[in-house]
Amino acid sequence: MRLQSGDTLRALMNQKKFSMARMGRYADVSQSFIHRLCTGEKRSCKPRTAERIAEALDVPVGLLFVLNESPNGVRNSSNQKISA
């Protein structure tokens, strides 16, 4: 899933008092991975990671993330092609 805005993620983490280390533990990823998301160095993650981040911040997943588009069309979080 693609992160819409690292700034939004960082602002929500600050509002909810989540350090990058704490968010990493909650989402089961490294602190540096969360840092790279916040700075824009990394723009995407696995759907389960996106769900855990949103859950930790008590926001809908769609507020922070959108589905990645593949060259063959849009795929859902189970990596199944969505027919138009």
Sequence and secondary structure as in RCSB ss.txt:
>XXXX:A:sequence
MRLQSGDTLRALMNQKKFSMARMGRYADVSQSFIHRLCTGEKRSCKPRTAERIAEALDVPVGLLFVLNESPNGVR
NSSNQKISA
>XXXX:A:secstr
 EES HHHHHHHHHHTT  HHHHHHHHTS HHHHHHHHHTS  B  HHHHHHHHHHHTS HHHHEE  EETTEEB
 TTS B   
